[in-house]
Amino acid sequence: MTGARSGASAGLTRVPGLLYGGDYNADQWPEQVWAEDARLMREAGVTLATVGVFAWARLQPAPDSWDFGWLDRLLDLLHAHGVAVDLATATASPPAWLVRAHPELRPVTADGVRLEFGSRQHYCPSSAVYRAAATRLTRALAERYRDHPALALWHIHNEYGDHVTECFCAESATDFRRWLTERYEDVETLNQAWGTAFWSQRYGCFEEIEPPRTAPGPGNPTQLLDWRRFCSDALLACHRAERAVLEEICPQVPVTTNFMSMFKALDYWEWARHEDFVSDDAYPDPADPRAHVTAAMTYDLMRSLKDGRPWLLMEQAPSAVSWRPVNLPKRPGLQRLWSLQALARGADGILFFQWRASVAGAEKFHSAMLPHRGTASRGWRETVRFGAELRRLVELAGSRLRGQAAVVLDWDSWWALELDEHPSARMRWPDLLRPWYAALYERGVTIDFVRPGAPLDGYRAVLAPNLYLLTEESAHWLTRYVHGGGTLVCGPFSGISDRDDHVHAGGHPGPLRPLLGVVVDEHWPIPDGASTTVRLASGEIRATLWSEWLETEGAQALAHYASGDLAGRPAVTRNVHGAGAAWYVGCHLGADIAAVLDLALAPTAIAPAFPLPLPPGVEATRRHAEDGTTYLCLLNHGPDTVRLTLDATGTDLLTGTAVAGRLTLGPLDAAVVRLHPTEDRA
Ligand code: GAL
């Protein structure tokens, strides 16, 4: 049974309101320090501490020796200070004794290098020894702490796939063959699916198959695609094994594992089914002036992964991280603003990595809620201030956003798109998605992500920036949507291949051809640094990376190439189906996609979260509570003070002041306005 305990509007865990806290690596500190930590947590308003994430070696110093005394005392202490515990199963960093006894559990790279102990995540996901040891530890923890009053949440493992997403050892090979046998049942079916007639790659039996280790030249695309699917599943099997133990022993406590935003290696649609709620680790780069747009995109994904239910920001840096080449701190106010942004996009808790700054280890220069300088630091003041502000927002807990447009995200398609030997190696899913998302973000339109086949009722538009891999069923799904009156906007290099990554023969975009009313004769990638002009009725825009020799078959061309080899040929088309419309954008337009989306979405009457125009840098969302209350969240990411005109009245929960007609937001400032009921017109 998965996800059965999630979604209570009362909150993510039994801790009421919005969660606040962070990773507390108490095992790095002498116990004398703990008392100060607990006192300071209370001072900062911390309600949840993630404990024991990397404590395996401390908890189990030898195969049959356990040391729980320190954790008993820690949980008691935190509980006595009103801090609930997100207890980690501690399985992301196997101890040295286990690795030395079973050196074969270390992961092997595609080049055959076995990774050494001395960092973390040094295990093979398919290792039976690792899985047995991890579930044994999980069981020991669950049995000991199942009834501890501090326990509010189980934190399985940590960031599955961080550092190691795949292992090419002999045991992984066996597991891969087992996975393939389940998928294909007989090797001839696999030969068909993998197209092994090519380059004499035919297999006589499953035993002849190996993982796609480094080979002389390009690998078999379907083997590589299946390998991606398998690797996501192998890690998920580790997670499910731990989850099963927790469900058996401690079914009353919710379970989560921290996702890593938009992470290619794991199919989070599948993973989310096994979480009670989604939690995410987000590390936007303070050096990137557009970081908040990417962050908004990933927060929308996190919310969407479990049907819009509130999620938890499990980790973010209070200021600088330590793992970029140059690690910029967050200037004053940025940590607050970015935390409020997660809340504005549906989070019900703000946690950090980490509580107290380490003085040893690879992360000793990573910022913390309690920095090296201690309570005299700016960081500490921000920690305390934000804890107090969160308490003013408590009523947001459980409220939800409503996406008006849906963006299709399919991990299968992402994996297949980015395989080698394509017309252009520049077609990377996040790069294709980002400008489409940014165009909607800048117009204040809230989107949800959906996977192929998901219900689309209520969405005024569906956007597919790329669907390279597209099954017949998914094409029917989109067709039904458009025939039902919906607007679809589909990006280039879509409808190319089927589930096995075989090309839909007969002309691209394969099964979408009748719906879109176009056929692609040939792909025409644009060289690095070059661009092509595209002429729309409203003016000229530019394509980079990608264009296509496109011919219409019923669709109307709304933009043409105005320069280059394709000059005069259609670039953007629309095929009308009754009240519905299917748009095709045959080139990569970067930020200029905004001009096309404006045209395509104009008839859909999508209402932004805030009446246009939003000043540059201002982000707006609305959270709706079950009782009908609406919260308008406004965030100013820009460097200037902005004055907004509101056609509503309400109360800014952050300041407690009444808002009527006008609202001024300084740089990096925000407002969370509880709207007066009659004033919510969205
Ligand atoms: C995360 C990880 C944490 C810590 C943090 C530093 O990816 O889960 O344990 O390493 O990064 O930014």
Boltz pocket constraint, residues with backbone or C-beta under 6 A from the ligand:
constraints:
  - pocket:
      binder: B
      contacts: [[A, 158], [A, 159], [A, 162], [A, 281], [A, 283], [A, 315], [A, 317], [A, 321], [A, 322], [A, 353], [A, 363], [A, 366]]
      max_distance: 6.0
